[in-house]
């Protein structure tokens, strides 16, 4: 189950705001495992709700790239069919813009495999307090263009995110979109000390068995980054 919370108690995430400006994307995935475990963050995966938002972000980051890596905040890093990445020249952190799938934070996290990867940091437009009536109903005039709103940062995560992160436990649900990719990621997680529960191992094995391409062990994946 996914739960949404305000950012108030998550000051450890404030530094991410720098990478959330200038576009409508949101950060999701394995970087939060590194952040809450006080590990170095090498890259940030940014997802978008639409192709238009992705294209706008590309234009924004291209505009921040200086000529020959001089005078710009970012420089182009690499590009594939699924990702276009930029490197922050000041922090060294790579921003990976994902174009394989679009959707709101809920949709994107529902596609992730392990609970310790189901975490998103996003911006939400909310009504100002003076726009809400005492009985918690909206004003009679419902024209959203006339409303006073502001942006608040929110988090969305699996209800077991922190427990499983603390226990270094790999848990997946019944929705395994890319079982071979999930299996390979499981092996990599094991190298970092994260162990799958028995149910998770059985689910992945069964999902692979049901794959029509098990001989070649090839499939698509949500994105090319490593959590």
C-alpha positions as CSV (number, residue, x, y, z in Angstrom):
1,X,0.0,0.0,0.0
2,X,1.3,3.5,-0.9
3,X,1.0,6.3,1.6
4,X,1.4,10.1,1.0
5,X,3.1,12.4,3.6
6,X,4.1,16.0,3.9
7,X,7.7,16.8,3.7
8,X,7.8,18.4,7.2
9,X,9.6,15.5,8.9
10,X,11.9,14.7,6.0
11,X,14.4,17.6,6.1
12,X,17.0,15.1,4.8
13,X,15.4,15.5,1.4
14,X,15.5,19.3,1.2
15,X,18.7,19.2,-0.9
16,X,16.8,17.5,-3.7
17,X,14.8,20.7,-4.4
18,X,17.6,22.0,-6.5
19,X,16.9,19.2,-9.0
20,X,13.2,19.7,-8.9
21,X,13.1,23.2,-10.2
22,X,12.5,24.2,-13.8
23,X,10.4,21.2,-14.8
24,X,7.3,19.2,-13.7
25,X,9.1,15.9,-13.2
26,X,9.4,14.0,-9.9
27,X,12.2,11.9,-8.4
28,X,11.5,8.2,-7.7
29,X,13.4,5.0,-7.2
30,X,16.5,3.7,-5.5
31,X,18.2,7.0,-4.7
32,X,16.1,7.2,-1.5
33,X,17.6,4.0,-0.3
34,X,21.0,5.6,-0.5
35,X,19.8,8.9,1.1
36,X,18.2,7.2,4.2
37,X,21.1,4.9,4.6
38,X,23.5,7.8,4.5
39,X,25.2,6.6,1.4
40,X,26.5,8.5,-1.6
41,X,23.9,9.4,-4.2
42,X,25.3,9.1,-7.7
43,X,22.2,9.6,-9.8
44,X,18.6,10.7,-9.6
45,X,15.8,9.1,-11.7
46,X,13.2,11.7,-12.8
47,X,9.9,10.6,-14.2
48,X,7.1,12.6,-15.9
49,X,3.4,12.5,-16.2
50,X,3.4,13.2,-20.0
51,X,5.6,13.4,-23.1
52,X,5.1,17.1,-23.1
53,X,6.5,17.4,-19.5
54,X,9.5,15.3,-20.6
55,X,10.2,17.4,-23.6
56,X,10.0,20.6,-21.6
57,X,12.5,19.2,-19.1
58,X,14.9,18.3,-21.9
59,X,14.7,21.9,-23.1
60,X,15.3,23.2,-19.6
61,X,18.4,21.1,-18.9
62,X,19.8,21.7,-22.4
63,X,19.5,25.4,-21.6
64,X,21.6,24.8,-18.4
65,X,24.4,23.2,-20.3
66,X,27.3,25.6,-20.9
67,X,29.4,25.6,-24.1
68,X,32.1,22.9,-23.8
69,X,31.1,22.5,-20.1
70,X,32.0,26.1,-19.3
71,X,29.6,28.4,-17.5
72,X,26.8,25.9,-17.3
73,X,25.2,24.2,-14.3
74,X,24.9,20.9,-16.2
75,X,26.6,19.1,-19.0
76,X,25.2,16.4,-21.3
77,X,26.2,13.0,-19.9
78,X,24.7,10.2,-22.1
79,X,21.5,9.2,-23.9
80,X,19.7,6.0,-24.8
81,X,16.3,5.0,-26.0
82,X,15.0,5.1,-22.4
83,X,17.0,7.8,-20.7
84,X,18.7,11.2,-21.4
85,X,21.1,12.1,-18.6
86,X,22.8,15.3,-17.5
87,X,25.6,15.7,-15.0
88,X,25.6,18.6,-12.5
89,X,29.1,20.1,-12.8
90,X,29.1,21.3,-9.2
91,X,27.9,18.2,-7.4
92,X,28.7,15.5,-9.8
93,X,25.2,14.0,-9.5
94,X,23.7,12.6,-12.7
95,X,20.1,13.5,-13.5
96,X,18.5,10.8,-15.6
97,X,15.3,11.8,-17.4
98,X,13.1,8.7,-18.0
99,X,11.0,8.5,-21.1
100,X,10.0,4.8,-21.1
101,X,6.7,5.3,-19.2
102,X,4.7,8.3,-18.1
103,X,2.3,8.8,-15.2
104,X,1.7,10.3,-11.8
105,X,3.8,9.1,-8.8
106,X,1.2,6.5,-7.9
107,X,1.3,4.9,-11.3
108,X,5.0,4.9,-11.5
109,X,5.6,3.4,-8.1
110,X,3.0,0.7,-8.7
111,X,5.3,-0.4,-11.6
112,X,8.4,-0.7,-9.4
113,X,9.3,-4.2,-8.1
114,X,10.8,-4.0,-4.6
115,X,9.3,-2.0,-1.7
116,X,12.7,-0.4,-0.9
117,X,12.5,1.3,-4.4
118,X,8.9,2.5,-4.0
119,X,9.6,6.1,-2.9
120,X,8.8,9.3,-4.8
121,X,9.4,13.0,-4.1
122,X,7.1,15.3,-5.9
123,X,5.5,18.7,-6.1
124,X,1.7,19.2,-5.5
125,X,-0.4,22.3,-6.2
126,X,-2.6,22.9,-3.2
127,X,-5.2,25.6,-2.3
128,X,-4.1,28.4,0.0
129,X,-5.7,28.3,3.4
130,X,-7.9,31.3,2.7
131,X,-9.4,29.5,-0.3
132,X,-10.9,26.8,1.9
133,X,-14.2,27.4,3.8
134,X,-14.7,26.6,7.5
135,X,-16.7,23.5,6.7
136,X,-13.8,22.3,4.5
137,X,-15.7,22.7,1.2
138,X,-14.5,24.6,-1.8
139,X,-15.7,28.2,-2.4
140,X,-18.8,28.6,-4.6
141,X,-16.7,29.8,-7.5
142,X,-15.0,26.7,-8.7
143,X,-13.0,28.3,-11.5
144,X,-9.5,26.9,-10.7
145,X,-7.9,29.8,-12.6
146,X,-9.2,32.2,-9.9
147,X,-7.9,30.2,-7.0
148,X,-4.9,31.0,-4.9
149,X,-2.6,28.1,-4.9
150,X,0.9,27.3,-3.9
151,X,3.4,24.4,-4.4
152,X,4.1,21.9,-1.6
153,X,6.6,19.1,-1.6
154,X,5.2,15.7,-0.8
155,X,6.5,12.1,-0.5
156,X,4.8,8.9,-1.6
157,X,6.2,5.6,-0.5
158,X,5.3,2.0,0.3
159,X,3.9,1.6,3.8
160,X,6.7,-0.9,4.5
161,X,9.5,1.2,2.9
162,X,11.3,2.1,6.1
163,X,10.8,-1.2,7.8
164,X,12.2,-3.2,4.9
165,X,15.0,-0.7,4.4
166,X,16.0,-1.1,8.0
167,X,15.8,-4.9,7.9
168,X,17.5,-4.9,4.5
169,X,14.7,-7.1,3.2
170,X,13.8,-7.5,-0.4
171,X,10.0,-7.7,-0.9
172,X,8.0,-7.6,-4.1
173,X,4.3,-7.7,-4.7
174,X,2.3,-9.8,-7.2
175,X,2.8,-7.3,-10.0
176,X,6.2,-8.2,-11.5
177,X,6.2,-6.5,-14.9
178,X,9.7,-7.5,-15.9
179,X,10.6,-10.7,-14.0
180,X,14.0,-11.2,-15.6
181,X,15.0,-7.7,-14.9
182,X,13.7,-8.0,-11.3
183,X,15.7,-11.2,-10.9
184,X,18.9,-9.5,-12.1
185,X,18.3,-6.6,-9.8
186,X,17.7,-9.0,-6.9
187,X,21.1,-10.5,-7.4
188,X,22.7,-7.0,-7.4
189,X,20.8,-6.1,-4.2
190,X,22.1,-9.3,-2.5
191,X,25.6,-8.0,-3.1
192,X,24.7,-4.9,-1.1
193,X,23.4,-7.0,1.8
194,X,19.7,-7.0,0.9
195,X,18.1,-10.4,1.1
196,X,14.8,-11.5,-0.5
197,X,12.1,-13.2,1.6
198,X,10.9,-16.6,0.6
199,X,7.7,-15.4,-0.8
200,X,9.5,-12.9,-3.1
201,X,11.9,-15.6,-4.4
202,X,8.9,-17.8,-5.2
203,X,7.0,-15.0,-6.9
204,X,10.0,-14.1,-9.1
205,X,10.6,-17.7,-10.1
206,X,7.0,-18.2,-11.0
207,X,6.9,-15.0,-13.0
208,X,9.9,-16.0,-15.0
209,X,8.4,-19.4,-15.7
210,X,5.4,-17.7,-17.2
211,X,7.5,-15.6,-19.5
212,X,7.2,-16.6,-23.2
213,X,10.9,-15.8,-23.7
214,X,12.5,-17.7,-20.9
215,X,15.0,-19.4,-23.2
216,X,16.5,-16.1,-24.3
217,X,16.0,-14.4,-20.9
218,X,15.4,-11.1,-22.6
219,X,12.7,-8.6,-22.0
220,X,12.0,-4.9,-21.8
221,X,12.5,-3.0,-18.5
222,X,11.1,0.1,-16.9
223,X,14.3,2.0,-17.2
224,X,18.1,1.4,-17.5
225,X,19.2,2.9,-14.2
226,X,20.4,0.8,-11.2
227,X,18.7,1.5,-7.9
